[in-house]
Amino acid sequence: MDAKTTAQALICVSEDSREAVDTTVDRAGAAGGVADPSPIQDFGFIYARSDEDPDAHIREVIWMDPTAINADVASPAQN
């Protein structure tokens, strides 16, 4: 099955910090994968990168700031 032409599962893992996201993706690239086959996503409260293994399976690695989520829940938008 060709992962470039057939839909498969997308795996997403969460890390404890932005630095841990960078370390995980950089290690995957150094081990023979492709670091950042998709653009890096940085929205301040969430940071995401991806890596692709030699068989073209993609993994997303994210960090999300839990304080940003709690602040948004505490102050919902007014209609």
Long-range contacts (C-beta under 8 A, 24 or more apart in sequence): 2-56, 3-55, 3-56, 3-57, 3-58, 4-56, 8-57, 10-58, 10-59, 10-60, 11-57, 11-58, 11-59, 11-60, 12-59, 12-60, 12-61, 12-62, 13-59, 13-60, 13-61, 13-62, 14-61, 14-62, 14-63, 14-64, 15-61, 15-62, 15-63, 16-63, 17-63, 18-47, 18-63, 20-63, 21-47, 21-48, 21-49, 21-61, 21-62, 21-63, 22-49, 24-51, 24-61, 25-49, 25-50, 25-51, 25-61, 28-53, 28-59, 44-68, 45-69
